[in-house]
């Protein structure tokens, strides 16, 4: 596979990923429960060194960042498909190795306009200082990892990206739509050697339905305001049916239908004033179904 970040990821994607990486890691929002796995299981994975220790010094469970959450999902899929921890560990070490700061420095030095995508603040000052120094700065704790770069890449460019894990312990990121990144030996390996495939793009897409990423959606700039609203509504699980109205290939409105508790007094529902249409169905004089619809216009 080509060695430089410029060839591998694309210059613009690398710079944008520096910005997006900090957006993804500024909030620890995912609890152990929200990962879908028990604390006991996560503890076992930490003991096997395929997951960083998620316990605080006091012994309580820390929340996960978005990047950490996606990695937990990767581990879950691999374990579920029978991949042993001993084959996951070398992949974890490689995926979470820090991308050399000199590589980022070379790109940003060659393309200084890319600094404009990084918000003003300490991080921009740190990167600017990095460019001005002859040797790289020690910014390991703030640096981009390969795994974070891959997650950012699939978000920024909406490229289908997967991780391939082979039975000999090797692994590689796989760009579905760009086989030209790989040399003939690597293509032969993919074609003829047994491997397990985990789609990062699918995990990222599924994560957008979680209420925990509501803070992130507007910052990604890949969804319009109506699309973000739709994702939030679907993720809430509150509505029985959702009708989408389109105009000029864009979302123009939503009709959200919620089923109410028929034992609740109708007068209470009316007092809520959060409806636009109410449908009442009866059987033998008894109310059996009560739904209300809210219309959202954009």
C-alpha positions in Angstrom: 0.0 0.0 0.0 1.2 3.5 -0.8 3.2 4.9 2.1 2.5 8.6 2.3 -0.6 10.2 3.8 -0.9 12.4 0.8 -1.4 9.4 -1.5 -3.2 7.2 0.9 -5.8 9.5 2.4 -5.7 12.6 0.2 -4.2 15.9 1.3 -7.5 17.6 2.0 -8.9 14.6 3.9 -5.9 14.6 6.2 -6.3 18.2 7.1 -10.0 17.9 7.6 -9.5 14.9 9.7 -7.3 16.9 12.1 -10.3 19.1 12.7 -12.9 16.4 12.8 -10.8 14.2 15.1 -11.1 16.8 17.9 -14.8 17.2 17.4 -15.2 13.5 17.8 -13.1 13.3 20.9 -14.2 16.4 22.8 -17.1 14.7 24.4 -17.2 11.3 26.3 -20.9 10.6 25.8 -21.3 6.8 25.4 -21.9 4.8 28.6 -21.0 1.1 29.0 -24.7 0.2 28.6 -24.9 2.1 25.4 -22.1 0.1 23.8 -24.4 -2.9 24.0 -21.9 -5.0 26.0 -21.6 -5.7 29.7 -18.9 -4.1 31.9 -17.7 -7.7 32.7 -17.2 -8.4 29.0 -15.5 -5.0 28.4 -13.2 -5.8 31.4 -12.2 -9.1 29.7 -11.4 -7.3 26.5 -9.3 -4.8 28.5 -7.4 -7.6 30.2 -6.7 -9.1 26.7 -5.3 -5.7 25.7 -7.7 -5.2 22.8 -9.5 -2.4 24.6 -7.9 0.4 26.6 -8.7 0.5 30.3 -12.1 2.3 30.5 -12.1 2.4 34.4 -11.3 5.6 36.2 -8.9 5.7 39.1 -11.8 5.5 41.5 -12.9 2.2 39.9 -16.0 3.7 38.2 -16.6 3.3 34.5 -15.6 6.2 32.2 -17.7 7.1 29.3 -16.4 6.5 25.8 -15.6 9.0 23.1 -17.1 8.5 19.6 -13.9 7.0 18.3 -13.7 4.6 21.3 -17.3 3.7 20.8 -16.8 2.7 17.2 -13.7 0.6 18.2 -15.8 -1.3 20.8 -18.3 -2.1 18.0 -15.5 -3.4 15.8 -14.3 -5.7 18.6 -17.9 -6.9 19.2 -18.3 -7.9 15.6 -14.9 -9.6 15.4 -15.5 -11.6 18.6 -19.0 -12.4 17.4 -17.5 -13.9 14.2 -15.1 -16.0 16.1 -11.9 -14.0 15.7 -9.8 -14.6 18.8 -8.3 -11.7 20.8 -4.8 -12.7 19.9 -5.5 -11.8 16.3 -7.2 -8.5 17.3 -4.4 -7.3 19.5 -1.8 -6.6 16.7 -4.5 -4.8 14.7 -5.4 -2.7 17.7 -1.7 -1.8 18.2 -1.3 -0.8 14.6 -4.6 1.1 14.2 -4.1 3.1 17.4 -0.5 4.0 16.6 0.0 7.7 16.3 0.3 9.0 12.7 3.8 10.6 12.5 3.6 14.3 13.2 6.3 14.9 10.5 3.9 13.4 7.9 1.1 15.9 8.9 3.7 18.6 9.0 4.9 17.9 5.5 1.3 18.2 4.1 0.4 21.3 6.0 3.7 23.0 5.1 3.1 22.2 1.4 -0.5 23.3 1.6 -0.7 26.1 4.2 -4.3 27.1 3.1 -5.5 23.8 4.8 -4.9 25.4 8.2 -8.0 27.5 7.5 -10.2 24.4 8.2 -8.8 24.2 11.8 -10.7 26.4 14.3 -8.7 29.1 16.1 -7.5 28.0 19.4 -4.7 26.1 21.2 -4.7 23.2 18.7 -4.3 25.5 15.7 -1.5 27.3 17.6 0.2 24.0 18.3 0.0 22.9 14.7 1.3 26.2 13.5 4.2 25.9 15.9 4.8 22.4 14.6 5.1 23.7 11.0 7.7 26.3 12.2 10.0 23.9 13.9 12.7 21.8 12.3 11.8 18.8 14.4 8.4 17.4 15.3 6.7 18.4 18.5 5.7 15.9 21.1 1.9 16.0 20.7 1.3 12.3 21.1 -1.8 12.8 23.4 -3.3 15.1 20.8 -2.2 13.3 17.7 -4.3 11.5 15.1 -4.3 7.7 15.0 -4.8 5.6 11.9 -8.2 4.3 13.2 -9.4 7.8 13.9 -8.2 8.8 10.4 -10.2 6.0 8.8 -13.3 6.9 10.7 -12.9 10.5 9.8 -12.3 9.6 6.2 -15.5 7.6 5.8 -17.5 10.5 7.4 -15.8 13.3 5.4 -15.8 11.7 1.9 -18.6 9.1 2.6 -16.2 6.4 1.3 -17.1 2.8 2.0 -14.1 1.6 4.2 -13.7 -1.7 5.9 -11.1 -3.5 8.0 -9.8 -6.9 6.9 -8.4 -9.3 9.5 -6.4 -12.4 8.2 -5.8 -15.7 10.0 -2.0 -15.1 10.1 -2.6 -12.0 12.3 -2.1 -9.4 9.6 -4.8 -6.8 8.8 -5.4 -3.9 6.4 -7.8 -1.1 5.8 -9.9 -1.7 2.7 -11.2 1.0 0.4 -14.1 -0.7 -1.5 -14.1 1.8 -4.4 -10.3 2.3 -4.8 -8.4 -0.9 -5.4 -5.7 1.2 -7.1 -4.4 1.9 -3.6 -3.1 -1.7 -3.3 -0.2 -3.4 -5.0 -0.6 -6.8 -6.7 0.6 -8.8 -3.6 -2.0 -7.2 -1.4 -4.8 -7.8 -4.0 -3.7 -11.4 -4.2 -3.9 -11.7 -0.4 -7.4 -10.3 -0.4 -8.5 -12.5 -3.2 -7.1 -15.9 -2.0 -6.5 -15.7 1.8 -9.3 -16.3 4.4 -10.1 -13.1 6.2 -12.8 -11.4 8.3 -14.3 -8.1 7.1 -15.8 -5.4 9.3 -17.4 -2.4 7.7 -16.4 0.9 9.4 -18.9 2.7 7.1 -21.8 0.6 8.4 -20.8 1.1 12.0 -20.6 4.9 11.5 -23.9 5.0 9.7 -25.7 3.0 12.4 -24.2 5.3 15.0 -26.0 8.3 13.5 -29.3 6.9 14.9 -28.0 7.3 18.5 -29.2 10.3 20.4 -25.6 10.6 21.8 -24.3 11.9 18.5 -26.9 14.7 18.2 -24.2 17.2 19.3 -22.0 16.0 16.5 -24.4 15.9 13.5 -24.4 19.7 12.8 -20.6 19.8 12.9 -20.2 17.1 10.3 -21.7 19.3 7.5 -22.8 16.2 5.6 -26.5 16.4 6.6 -29.0 19.2 6.0 -31.0 20.5 8.9 -34.1 18.5 7.9 -32.0 15.3 7.5 -30.6 15.9 11.0 -34.1 16.3 12.4 -35.2 13.1 10.6 -32.2 11.1 12.1 -33.1 12.5 15.6 -36.7 11.5 15.3 -35.9 8.0 14.0 -33.3 7.6 16.8 -35.8 8.6 19.5 -38.0 5.6 18.8 -41.1 7.7 19.9 -43.1 7.5 16.7 -45.1 4.7 15.2 -44.9 6.0 11.7 -43.0 8.8 9.9 -44.0 10.2 6.6 -41.5 12.2 4.6 -42.5 14.9 2.2 -40.1 15.8 -0.6 -39.9 18.7 -3.0 -37.1 19.4 -5.5 -35.3 16.3 -4.2 -35.1 17.8 -0.7 -37.0 17.0 2.5 -39.8 19.6 2.9 -41.7 18.2 5.8 -42.3 15.3 8.2 -45.5 13.8 9.6 -44.8 12.1 12.9 -47.5 9.8 14.3 -47.4 8.6 17.9 -49.7 6.1 19.5 -51.0 7.2 22.9 -52.1 5.2 26.0 -55.8 4.7 25.5 -56.3 4.7 29.3 -55.1 8.3 29.5 -57.9 10.8 29.7 -58.5 12.5 26.3 -58.8 15.8 28.1 -55.2 15.4 29.3 -54.0 14.8 25.7 -55.8 17.8 24.4 -54.2 20.0 27.1 -50.8 19.0 25.9 -51.4 21.0 22.7 -48.5 19.1 21.0 -50.7 17.6 18.2 -52.1 18.7 14.9 -54.2 15.7 14.1 -55.8 13.1 16.4 -57.3 9.8 15.3 -59.5 7.8 17.7 -60.6 4.3 16.9 -63.3 2.5 18.9 -64.7 -1.0 19.2 -68.0 -1.8 20.9 -68.1 1.7 22.4 -64.6 1.5 23.8 -61.5 3.5 22.7 -59.0 0.9 21.3 -56.5 3.1 19.5 -55.5 6.7 20.0 -52.9 8.3 17.8 -51.8 11.9 17.3 -49.8 13.4 14.4 -47.3 16.3 14.5 -46.4 18.0 11.2 -42.9 19.5 10.8 -42.3 21.9 7.9 -38.9 23.1 6.6 
